[in-house]
Amino acid sequence: MMAMNRYRLKALSAKNNPQAKRVEKLLKNIDYLIGGILLGNNFVNILAASITTILALKLWGEGSVIIASLALTLVILIFAETTPKTFAAKNPEKIALPASATIELLIKIFRPVIWSISYISQTILKPFGLKHSSKDNLNSEELRMAVVDSKSIVSKNYQKMLLNIIDLEKVKVDDIMVPHNELVSVDINNEVELFDQLKRIQHTRLLIFEGSENNIIGTIHMRDVVNLYAKDEITIKAIKGLIRDPYFIPEGTSLSMQLEHFKNQKRRLGLVVDEYGEVKGMAVLEDILEEIVGQFTSNQGETIEEINQQEDGSYLVDPRISIRELNKALKIKLPYGNATTLNGLILENLQSFPQHNLSLKIEPIIIEIVQVSKQGIKLVRINKIY
């Protein structure tokens, strides 16, 4: 009963298996189940011992009681305890399902006795603060281990996807967002720049602000702009009519929660804002999906890869890469808290703007600043510490 896979049992119950439903019912009241099994078990063992003692006294006298007791102990251990219980533990479904009817009947017959035993047992355990706990409640780490242990029945790709889904609760929108300084946006009042941006933009949506880049008033979908061009109705007034209200996301929102919000709001992107309402970046639905299934699209605006391994074993890395992605790619465990990018982690450790050729050690890597500009760090070299 105890060794049965609870989830296999639930699956059998869902298929209207009467034996499985009976076992599930018995396991819901574990005190009565244990009381009923132990009552029958101990009664049989004590009865066997009493009969053996009486027979030994009548047949061979008082001196044979010890020998008979030792012989009975071996018989019970081999034939009533070790052998059957080992077999049952290795084949729980074969034994528990058919045996459930007998156990249920015994519990019904001896219910008053079992209730008394259970009540006394609970009263004794009460001072120790022991409470009922369900074995069916799994936390995220236990669920992760269950997925890892399912290699034989789940393919490697599906297993990785399941693990990524479990991790969605730990990952925040801040970790996957496109930083504000990398967003493509245009002032609605600057007609020349607006039309120029519409001609050369490589994205499906364009952010529109008014006056200040922090005052984002909405987005325009390029599909709608193409329709205007096709009808030869492209005017500033028509473009303003295409602007869709922006959707804002509080920083610190988990990806699992944001995925649900995107679904409910029928949105594909949102602007991540801090506690002061300032835009920090943009989170896109595709990026959340890529956290589950891996990268399935290429960024057209990307000119170089974020990580390039060199012949000497070092890595040339774009410091704008997120620490999570770097940890995955290099199979390391860089710490991250306030800083979500490698650039932020370097500045957090140095407490000042770094110079060219400066090196610093952050376990388990050594970072060398290769290129810097007035705006920030452009390129770093990473060597793993073995």
N, C-alpha and C positions, 0 to 999 in steps of 0.2 A: 504493500500500500504506500509506504513512505518513499520507495525508490521509483515510483511511477513518474514519468514525464508529465507534468501538469498541463503543458500545452498540447501534448499528444492526447491527453485525456479530454481536454476541452474540444479538440477537433472531433474525437469520436462521439462526444455528447452532442455536438452540433449535427452529426449524421444520424441522430436519434437511436444510438446504441443504448439499450436499456441497462446493460451491465455497467457501461461507462458512466451513465447518469447516476446509478446507484453508488458507485465508488466515489464520484464527485460529491454526492450528498454526504457520504460517510466522512470524507476528508474535511468537509466544512465544519464538522463538530469533532475535532481531533481528540478532545478529552474523553468523549464517550467511546470513540473508536479504540483508543489505547486501553481504556478501562475494560471494554468488552473482550479484546484480544488477550490481555494479561490475566483477566479473570479466568477465562477458559484455559489458558496455558498453564497457569500456576495450579489450578484445580486438578488438571490431568497429571501434572508432575508430582504433586503431593499425594494424590490418590495412588499413583504407581508406586511411590515410595512406601506408603502404608501397606499395600498389598504384598509388596516384596518382603517387608519386615515380618508380616504375619506368616507368610509361606516359609521364610527362612527359619523362624522360631519353631514352627510345627515340624518341618522336615529334618533340620540339622541342629537345632538347639541354639542357645544364646550366642555361642562363639562364632556362628556363621553370619550374624547381622552385619558386621563390618565388611566382610567379604562381599555379601549381597549388595550392600550400599555402594561399594566401589564399582561392582559390576553394573549396577543400575545407572550409576553416574556416567559410565562410559557409553552405555546403550543410549541414554537420553541425549548426551552430547553429540554422538555420531548420527543417530537416526531421528532425533526429534528437534535438534537445534542446528548444529553446524551444516550438515548436508542439505536438509530441506530449505533452510534460510539462505544459504549461499546460492542454491539453485533459484530460489524465488527472487533474490536480489538481482541476479543476472537475467531473469526472465519475468520481470514484475507483471507485465501485461497478461501473460499466460496464466499466472496464479491469482492475481488480485481480482480480475474480472469475474471468473467463475466462483471464487471464494466469497465474493461480496454478499451473495444471497444468504449464505450460512451465517456470516458475521452479523448481517442486519437482523436476522431472525433471533440470534442469541442476545443481541443488544435489546431487542423488544421484550424478550422473555425476562431478562435479568435487569431491566431498566432501573428499578428502585435501588438495587444493590450497586449498580454502576454509578448511579447518581450520587449515592452516599460516598463511594470511593472518590469520585471526581471532586465532590464538595470538600471532603477532608483534605485531599491533595492540594486544592487551590488555597485553602485556608492556611496550610503549612507554608506554601510558597509565597503568600501575600507579603509577609515581612521583608522578603528579599527583593520586592519591587518587580517581580517578573510579570510581564504582560503578554497578551496574545499578539502574535505578529504573523502577517501573511507572507508565505514564501513566494506568492505570485507577483508581489510588488518589486519590480526591478528598477534600480537607479540607472543613470546613463552609463556608468562604468561597467556595471553588470551586464547591461544590454550590449555594450561594446564587446565584452568578452564572449557573449553568446554568439555574436556575429563572427568573431574571429575563430571560434571553435566550430563554425559551420562550414569549414573548407570543403568537406566531402560532399555537401549537398548544394552549395552555392558557388557559382563561378567566381573567379578572382575579380572580374570587372564589377559584377553585381555586389560582391562583398565590399569593394572599395566605395561604391556608391552608397551603400547602407551606412558605412562608417562616416562618410561625409555628411549624410543626413543627420546622424546623431550629433555631429559636431556643429551643426547649424546654430544650435542654442548658444554655443560658446563664442561664435564669431559675430562681431558687430558690423553695422553698416560702415563704420569708420574704417574698417580693415580692407574693404573692397571698393570704396568710393573713388571716383576720379577727383583728384584735388582741384580746388577752385582755380588755381593758377593755370591748370591745363584745360579748363573748359573753354569751348568755343562759343562766344557770345557777341552780341552787337547792340548798339544803341538804336532804339526805334526812331529817334529823332535825327540820326545821321543817315540820310537817304543814300548817299554815295557809297558809304561803307556797307550799308545793308544790302544793296543790290550786288555789290561786288562779292560779298560773303555768300549770297545765294547762288552765285555762279560757280564758286570754287569749293564750297563746303563738301566734305567727304562723309558727313554723318547724315543720318536720317532725320535728325531734329536739330534745330538751332535755338539757343537760349536768347531771349530778348530782355534787355534791361532798359531802364529809362533814367538818364542822368548819371547814375552811379552803377558800377558793376555789382554792387551788393543789393541794388534795388531791382531784382529780377521780376518782371511782370508776367512772364509766361514762356511758352515754347511754340515753335512753328514746325509742323511736319512737312518735310520736303515733298511728300506726295501731293499735298494740297497746293504747294507752290507750282509744281509741274502741271497740275490741272489748270491753274490760272494762265500759265504760259501757253498751254494748248488752246485755250479759249481766247488768247490775246487780250486778257483782262488784267494784266499785271500792273497794279497801281499801288501806291503806298496805302491808300484807304482800304483796298482789297486785302493787302497783306496784314494790316492791323486787324481786319475781321477774322483772320486765320489764327490769331494768337489764342492759345489755350491757357487757362489759369494754371499757375504752377502748383505742384504738390510738394509739400515740405515734410521732411522726416527728422525727428529729434535724434541728435547724436546719441550713440550708445544703444540704439535699438538692435535687437538680435536679428540675425538673418531669417530665422524660422518665423519670428513675428512679422518681419517686413514682407516676407513671401506671402503670408496670409493677408496683410494689408494691401499689397499689390493686387491680389486676387479679388478682394472685396471692393476695392476702389476702381477696378478695371484700368489700372495704370501699368506702365512699363518702366517709368523712371521717376525719381524724386530727388529733390534738393535737400541735402543733409545740412541742418542748421544747429548751431550751438545754443547754449542757454540764453544768449543775448540776441538771438535771432539772426546772427550773421551766417552767411552761406559758407560752409566749409568744403563742400564738394557735391558730387552727384552720384547717386546709387542707381544702377540699372538692373532690370530684371534678368537680363542675359548673364550678368556677372554673378548673380546669386545661383542661377542654374548651372553655371560653369563650376561653382564651388561643389556641386553634387556630381556632375557627370564629367568634369574636366573641360579643358578648352576645346570648343568645337568650331570657333570662328577665328579668323585672323584680323588683327587691327590694321586697317589700310594705312593709317597714319604712322604706323610703327616703322622706323627706318633701321633700328638695330635691336638685337635681342637684349633682354635685360641682363642675362648671364652668359658669358662666353668663357669656356674653359681654355686655358693656355697649355702649351706643350710642357711647361715646367710644373704643371699641376695646380697652378694658381687660377683664380677666376677674376676676370674683369667684369665689374658689376655696375649697372646704373643705380645710383643711390636712392632713386625714387621708388625702387622696388619695395613692396611691403615686407615686413619682417616675417610674416607667416609664409609668404611665397618663397622667401630665401631659405627659411628653415626646411620647407618641404623639398626644395631643389637640392640643397647641399646636405640634407639629412643631419641637421644640427639643431641645437636648442638655444637659440639666442633669446634672451629675456625681452619681453616687451610689455609695457604698461601704458604710460603717457605717450610714448613714441610708437607710432605704427609703421613707420618707414625706416629704412636703413639710414637715410639722411638725418631723420629726427633722432635716432639712437646715437649717432656720432656726435651731433650737437649737444645732446643731453649729457653725454659723458665728458665732452671737452669743456662745456660751459663757455665756449667762445667760438668765433668763426675760424675754421682751420686754414692752414697754409699748405701750399704745394709740397709734396714729399713727406708730409707728416704721417707718422704711423702710430696706431694705438692698439692695445690688446683688449679685446672683449671676449672672454671665454665663450666658445672654444675656437675663436678665430683671431687672426691679426689683420687689421685693416690698414691699407696704405692709401693715402689721398693722392690720386694720379693727376686729376684735372680739377681746377676750381675756376669760378668766374665771380663777377661782382654779385650775382644773384644767389650763388650757392655752390655746392659741390657738384661736379659734373660726372666724374668717373672715379671709381675706387678699385683697388686690387685686394683680393681676399685670399689669404692662405690659412688653411685649416691646421689646427694644432693637434697632432696625433699623440 
